[in-house]
Amino acid sequence: MITDAITNSHLYRALNPKLGRAFDFIQETDLSALGVGKYVIDGEEIYALVQEFNAKPQEEGLWEAHRRYIDLQYVIRGAEQIGYAHLGRLTPGEYDDAKDWLPLSGEGDFITLNAGYFAIFMPEDAHMPGLTAGPDTAVKKLVVKISTR
């Protein structure tokens, strides 16, 4: 897992050329004007999902991981707490290939992402998104799905 301010995205572009394209989308798009939904950047190789939600208490969160996609999660508005654990620390459930979703159980660590910050979750990084980070629970977020292929 990597987390940083979007102003430092240049430090991570060399990790994967597709990450660079995802960062370009974030920095060249008026994200505040985008409505909830899917935005295609490069077919199924790179696409973005805009979400708006009220964050939930940690006890309502679910651990998840993905095999086919890297998640680049960027907070547009609000603040969100996100759990993180390496897959080796958690117990896996049954993988849903159609949704590229692996549920997990166990304990992990938590970080807070404020507006203007991102987290990158690789396939070996379990995460628990959408958690309350303070009294204001309204969050607008962008999740860029980046194919590992």
C-alpha positions, 0 to 999 in steps of 0.5 A: 500500500502507498498513500500520499498527497496527489501533489506527490504523484510524480514520485509513483509514476515509474512504478507502472505506466498505467498508474501515470495515466490514472494520475493524469486523469485525476489531475486533468479532470474537474472531479468535483463536476463528475457525477456518480458512475463509471468513467472509461480511461482506457477500456477495461484496462483503466477506468474510474468509479466516482462514489458518493456515500456516508462513511460507516463505523469501523465495525460495519466495514468489510475487508476486501482485495482484488486479483485483477486490478490495482485500486487507486483510491482518491478522496475528492471531498470529505475524509475517509478512514481506510483499513489496510492489511497484507493478505498474509495477515487475514483469512480469505473467504471465497473469491468472486471472479466475476466481481474480482472481489475477495472477502477477508476477515481478521485485523489490520491497521487504519489510515485517514485519507483527507481530500487531495490524498490517495492510496494505492492498493496492490493485489496483495493489499487487503483494504476496508474502505468507506469508514468514518474519519470524523463527525462529517461522514459525507465523502466523494471519492474516485476509485481508479481500477488499473488492470494488472495485466 
